[in-house]
């Protein structure tokens, strides 16, 4: 999932550099959403791993 967030970030940067503001904005939004989902899943998996070790 982090890979796709980085792909959309690169698309947003290229589109922004070429002057496609709408595409750049949409790609940036998608990249942010995917990155936050990745962070939430990372935290959940870390907490579950810590709980499994203690239990």
Biopython code that builds the backbone (N, CA, C, O; Angstrom):
import numpy as np
from Bio.PDB.StructureBuilder import StructureBuilder

atoms = [
    (1, "UNK", "N", (0.826, -1.190, 0.000)),
    (1, "UNK", "CA", (0.000, 0.000, 0.000)),
    (1, "UNK", "C", (0.868, 1.250, 0.000)),
    (1, "UNK", "O", (0.523, 2.260, -0.614)),
    (2, "UNK", "N", (1.987, 1.171, 0.690)),
    (2, "UNK", "CA", (2.900, 2.305, 0.693)),
    (2, "UNK", "C", (3.437, 2.546, -0.716)),
    (2, "UNK", "O", (3.678, 3.689, -1.105)),
    (3, "UNK", "N", (3.621, 1.487, -1.468)),
    (3, "UNK", "CA", (4.074, 1.608, -2.849)),
    (3, "UNK", "C", (3.089, 2.448, -3.670)),
    (3, "UNK", "O", (3.493, 3.334, -4.422)),
    (4, "UNK", "N", (1.792, 2.158, -3.517)),
    (4, "UNK", "CA", (0.790, 2.891, -4.288)),
    (4, "UNK", "C", (0.708, 4.343, -3.850)),
    (4, "UNK", "O", (0.478, 5.226, -4.677)),
    (5, "UNK", "N", (0.892, 4.601, -2.564)),
    (5, "UNK", "CA", (0.909, 5.983, -2.092)),
    (5, "UNK", "C", (2.065, 6.743, -2.730)),
    (5, "UNK", "O", (1.909, 7.898, -3.127)),
    (6, "UNK", "N", (3.216, 6.103, -2.828)),
    (6, "UNK", "CA", (4.359, 6.753, -3.469)),
    (6, "UNK", "C", (4.145, 6.939, -4.966)),
    (6, "UNK", "O", (4.570, 7.946, -5.532)),
    (7, "UNK", "N", (3.485, 5.972, -5.613)),
    (7, "UNK", "CA", (3.188, 6.105, -7.039)),
    (7, "UNK", "C", (2.286, 7.310, -7.278)),
    (7, "UNK", "O", (2.549, 8.107, -8.179)),
    (8, "UNK", "N", (1.227, 7.454, -6.484)),
    (8, "UNK", "CA", (0.332, 8.592, -6.658)),
    (8, "UNK", "C", (1.020, 9.906, -6.313)),
    (8, "UNK", "O", (0.702, 10.943, -6.894)),
    (9, "UNK", "N", (1.961, 9.872, -5.372)),
    (9, "UNK", "CA", (2.717, 11.081, -5.057)),
    (9, "UNK", "C", (3.583, 11.496, -6.242)),
    (9, "UNK", "O", (3.659, 12.680, -6.570)),
    (10, "UNK", "N", (4.228, 10.544, -6.876)),
    (10, "UNK", "CA", (5.051, 10.849, -8.049)),
    (10, "UNK", "C", (4.176, 11.365, -9.193)),
    (10, "UNK", "O", (4.554, 12.313, -9.881)),
    (11, "UNK", "N", (3.010, 10.748, -9.399)),
    (11, "UNK", "CA", (2.090, 11.221, -10.429)),
    (11, "UNK", "C", (1.666, 12.656, -10.135)),
    (11, "UNK", "O", (1.578, 13.476, -11.049)),
    (12, "UNK", "N", (1.406, 12.961, -8.879)),
    (12, "UNK", "CA", (1.010, 14.316, -8.509)),
    (12, "UNK", "C", (2.136, 15.312, -8.763)),
    (12, "UNK", "O", (1.892, 16.420, -9.241)),
    (13, "UNK", "N", (3.362, 14.920, -8.446)),
    (13, "UNK", "CA", (4.489, 15.825, -8.677)),
    (13, "UNK", "C", (4.715, 16.083, -10.166)),
    (13, "UNK", "O", (4.960, 17.219, -10.572)),
    (14, "UNK", "N", (4.631, 15.031, -10.975)),
    (14, "UNK", "CA", (4.818, 15.187, -12.414)),
    (14, "UNK", "C", (3.681, 16.017, -13.006)),
    (14, "UNK", "O", (3.921, 16.912, -13.817)),
    (15, "UNK", "N", (2.463, 15.727, -12.608)),
    (15, "UNK", "CA", (1.318, 16.474, -13.131)),
    (15, "UNK", "C", (1.393, 17.940, -12.703)),
    (15, "UNK", "O", (1.060, 18.832, -13.483)),
    (16, "UNK", "N", (1.824, 18.187, -11.484)),
    (16, "UNK", "CA", (1.973, 19.561, -11.026)),
    (16, "UNK", "C", (3.049, 20.305, -11.793)),
    (16, "UNK", "O", (2.894, 21.487, -12.102)),
    (17, "UNK", "N", (4.136, 19.621, -12.101)),
    (17, "UNK", "CA", (5.228, 20.253, -12.847)),
    (17, "UNK", "C", (4.807, 20.560, -14.290)),
    (17, "UNK", "O", (5.283, 21.526, -14.885)),
    (18, "UNK", "N", (3.921, 19.742, -14.843)),
    (18, "UNK", "CA", (3.470, 19.957, -16.216)),
    (18, "UNK", "C", (2.268, 20.895, -16.299)),
    (18, "UNK", "O", (1.825, 21.238, -17.396)),
    (19, "UNK", "N", (1.739, 21.311, -15.152)),
    (19, "UNK", "CA", (0.650, 22.279, -15.153)),
    (19, "UNK", "C", (-0.747, 21.688, -15.111)),
    (19, "UNK", "O", (-1.722, 22.402, -15.344)),
    (20, "UNK", "N", (-0.864, 20.411, -14.823)),
    (20, "UNK", "CA", (-2.180, 19.784, -14.702)),
    (20, "UNK", "C", (-2.611, 19.832, -13.237)),
    (20, "UNK", "O", (-2.415, 18.870, -12.493)),
    (21, "UNK", "N", (-3.195, 20.951, -12.832)),
    (21, "UNK", "CA", (-3.532, 21.165, -11.421)),
    (21, "UNK", "C", (-4.585, 20.223, -10.887)),
    (21, "UNK", "O", (-4.481, 19.761, -9.751)),
    (22, "UNK", "N", (-5.609, 19.924, -11.693)),
    (22, "UNK", "CA", (-6.679, 19.039, -11.224)),
    (22, "UNK", "C", (-6.200, 17.628, -10.976)),
    (22, "UNK", "O", (-6.534, 17.012, -9.964)),
    (23, "UNK", "N", (-5.416, 17.122, -11.906)),
    (23, "UNK", "CA", (-4.879, 15.769, -11.755)),
    (23, "UNK", "C", (-3.905, 15.721, -10.585)),
    (23, "UNK", "O", (-3.886, 14.747, -9.833)),
    (24, "UNK", "N", (-3.098, 16.763, -10.428)),
    (24, "UNK", "CA", (-2.138, 16.804, -9.329)),
    (24, "UNK", "C", (-2.865, 16.827, -7.986)),
    (24, "UNK", "O", (-2.453, 16.149, -7.045)),
    (25, "UNK", "N", (-3.925, 17.593, -7.897)),
    (25, "UNK", "CA", (-4.686, 17.657, -6.645)),
    (25, "UNK", "C", (-5.345, 16.342, -6.304)),
    (25, "UNK", "O", (-5.336, 15.917, -5.149)),
    (26, "UNK", "N", (-5.921, 15.694, -7.305)),
    (26, "UNK", "CA", (-6.570, 14.402, -7.078)),
    (26, "UNK", "C", (-5.548, 13.341, -6.681)),
    (26, "UNK", "O", (-5.797, 12.547, -5.774)),
    (27, "UNK", "N", (-4.410, 13.323, -7.349)),
    (27, "UNK", "CA", (-3.377, 12.337, -7.019)),
    (27, "UNK", "C", (-2.809, 12.581, -5.623)),
    (27, "UNK", "O", (-2.507, 11.634, -4.897)),
    (28, "UNK", "N", (-2.666, 13.835, -5.257)),
    (28, "UNK", "CA", (-2.176, 14.143, -3.916)),
    (28, "UNK", "C", (-3.160, 13.668, -2.862)),
    (28, "UNK", "O", (-2.756, 13.112, -1.841)),
    (29, "UNK", "N", (-4.432, 13.878, -3.096)),
    (29, "UNK", "CA", (-5.450, 13.417, -2.152)),
    (29, "UNK", "C", (-5.458, 11.910, -2.008)),
    (29, "UNK", "O", (-5.550, 11.390, -0.896)),
    (30, "UNK", "N", (-5.361, 11.205, -3.124)),
    (30, "UNK", "CA", (-5.327, 9.737, -3.078)),
    (30, "UNK", "C", (-4.083, 9.261, -2.346)),
    (30, "UNK", "O", (-4.152, 8.327, -1.547)),
    (31, "UNK", "N", (-2.940, 9.897, -2.612)),
    (31, "UNK", "CA", (-1.698, 9.507, -1.944)),
    (31, "UNK", "C", (-1.796, 9.727, -0.440)),
    (31, "UNK", "O", (-1.312, 8.905, 0.338)),
    (32, "UNK", "N", (-2.410, 10.818, -0.026)),
    (32, "UNK", "CA", (-2.557, 11.082, 1.410)),
    (32, "UNK", "C", (-3.451, 10.045, 2.065)),
    (32, "UNK", "O", (-3.130, 9.538, 3.140)),
    (33, "UNK", "N", (-4.573, 9.725, 1.426)),
    (33, "UNK", "CA", (-5.485, 8.731, 1.994)),
    (33, "UNK", "C", (-4.798, 7.381, 2.114)),
    (33, "UNK", "O", (-4.898, 6.731, 3.155)),
    (34, "UNK", "N", (-4.107, 6.950, 1.076)),
    (34, "UNK", "CA", (-3.413, 5.658, 1.125)),
    (34, "UNK", "C", (-2.319, 5.655, 2.184)),
    (34, "UNK", "O", (-2.116, 4.647, 2.861)),
    (35, "UNK", "N", (-1.613, 6.771, 2.333)),
    (35, "UNK", "CA", (-0.550, 6.841, 3.335)),
    (35, "UNK", "C", (-1.119, 6.741, 4.741)),
    (35, "UNK", "O", (-0.553, 6.049, 5.587)),
    (36, "UNK", "N", (-2.238, 7.425, 5.004)),
    (36, "UNK", "CA", (-2.845, 7.352, 6.335)),
    (36, "UNK", "C", (-3.398, 5.964, 6.619)),
    (36, "UNK", "O", (-3.299, 5.481, 7.747)),
    (37, "UNK", "N", (-3.978, 5.317, 5.617)),
    (37, "UNK", "CA", (-4.443, 3.944, 5.799)),
    (37, "UNK", "C", (-3.260, 3.033, 6.106)),
    (37, "UNK", "O", (-3.354, 2.163, 6.971)),
    (38, "UNK", "N", (-2.144, 3.230, 5.400)),
    (38, "UNK", "CA", (-0.936, 2.449, 5.669)),
    (38, "UNK", "C", (-0.474, 2.652, 7.103)),
    (38, "UNK", "O", (-0.139, 1.684, 7.785)),
    (39, "UNK", "N", (-0.450, 3.907, 7.575)),
    (39, "UNK", "CA", (-0.005, 4.174, 8.946)),
    (39, "UNK", "C", (-0.926, 3.527, 9.972)),
    (39, "UNK", "O", (-0.454, 2.974, 10.966)),
    (40, "UNK", "N", (-2.228, 3.589, 9.742)),
    (40, "UNK", "CA", (-3.179, 2.977, 10.677)),
    (40, "UNK", "C", (-2.976, 1.465, 10.717)),
    (40, "UNK", "O", (-2.954, 0.871, 11.795)),
    (41, "UNK", "N", (-2.830, 0.842, 9.553)),
    (41, "UNK", "CA", (-2.613, -0.606, 9.531)),
    (41, "UNK", "C", (-1.277, -0.986, 10.172)),
    (41, "UNK", "O", (-1.178, -2.033, 10.811)),
    (42, "UNK", "N", (-0.254, -0.152, 10.009)),
    (42, "UNK", "CA", (1.031, -0.404, 10.643)),
    (42, "UNK", "C", (0.909, -0.371, 12.158)),
    (42, "UNK", "O", (1.426, -1.254, 12.843)),
    (43, "UNK", "N", (0.234, 0.634, 12.681)),
    (43, "UNK", "CA", (0.066, 0.755, 14.131)),
    (43, "UNK", "C", (-0.756, -0.418, 14.674)),
    (43, "UNK", "O", (-0.423, -0.980, 15.717)),
    (44, "UNK", "N", (-1.826, -0.785, 13.970)),
    (44, "UNK", "CA", (-2.649, -1.909, 14.413)),
    (44, "UNK", "C", (-1.839, -3.199, 14.430)),
    (44, "UNK", "O", (-1.942, -3.978, 15.377)),
    (45, "UNK", "N", (-1.041, -3.433, 13.403)),
    (45, "UNK", "CA", (-0.253, -4.665, 13.368)),
    (45, "UNK", "C", (0.833, -4.661, 14.443)),
    (45, "UNK", "O", (1.137, -5.711, 15.008)),
    (46, "UNK", "N", (1.418, -3.507, 14.733)),
    (46, "UNK", "CA", (2.406, -3.444, 15.811)),
    (46, "UNK", "C", (1.771, -3.721, 17.169)),
    (46, "UNK", "O", (2.341, -4.450, 17.981)),
    (47, "UNK", "N", (0.608, -3.151, 17.419)),
    (47, "UNK", "CA", (-0.080, -3.377, 18.693)),
    (47, "UNK", "C", (-0.485, -4.835, 18.821)),
    (47, "UNK", "O", (-0.333, -5.431, 19.887)),
    (48, "UNK", "N", (-1.000, -5.411, 17.745)),
    (48, "UNK", "CA", (-1.390, -6.825, 17.796)),
    (48, "UNK", "C", (-0.173, -7.719, 18.021)),
    (48, "UNK", "O", (-0.265, -8.712, 18.744)),
    (49, "UNK", "N", (0.946, -7.388, 17.423)),
    (49, "UNK", "CA", (2.168, -8.160, 17.633)),
    (49, "UNK", "C", (2.652, -8.072, 19.068)),
    (49, "UNK", "O", (3.094, -9.070, 19.637)),
    (50, "UNK", "N", (2.576, -6.890, 19.658)),
    (50, "UNK", "CA", (2.976, -6.730, 21.063)),
    (50, "UNK", "C", (2.031, -7.474, 22.002)),
    (50, "UNK", "O", (2.472, -8.051, 22.996)),
    (51, "UNK", "N", (0.747, -7.463, 21.696)),
    (51, "UNK", "CA", (-0.216, -8.166, 22.538)),
    (51, "UNK", "C", (-0.025, -9.677, 22.428)),
    (51, "UNK", "O", (-0.216, -10.399, 23.406)),
    (52, "UNK", "N", (0.345, -10.151, 21.256)),
    (52, "UNK", "CA", (0.543, -11.584, 21.061)),
    (52, "UNK", "C", (1.776, -12.062, 21.826)),
    (52, "UNK", "O", (1.782, -13.177, 22.346)),
    (53, "UNK", "N", (2.811, -11.239, 21.900)),
    (53, "UNK", "CA", (4.015, -11.620, 22.646)),
    (53, "UNK", "C", (3.756, -11.687, 24.143)),
    (53, "UNK", "O", (4.264, -12.579, 24.822)),
    (54, "UNK", "N", (2.969, -10.751, 24.663)),
    (54, "UNK", "CA", (2.703, -10.717, 26.106)),
    (54, "UNK", "C", (1.768, -11.839, 26.537)),
    (54, "UNK", "O", (1.885, -12.367, 27.642)),
    (55, "UNK", "N", (0.848, -12.194, 25.665)),
    (55, "UNK", "CA", (-0.197, -13.157, 26.033)),
    (55, "UNK", "C", (0.255, -14.522, 25.874)),
    (55, "UNK", "O", (-0.500, -15.457, 26.140)),
]
sb = StructureBuilder()
sb.init_structure("model")
sb.init_model(0)
sb.init_chain("A")
sb.init_seg("    ")
for serial, (resi, resn, name, xyz) in enumerate(atoms, 1):
    if name == "N":
        sb.init_residue(resn, " ", resi, " ")
    sb.init_atom(name, np.array(xyz, "f"), 0.0, 1.0, " ", f" {name:<3s}", serial, name[0])
structure = sb.get_structure()
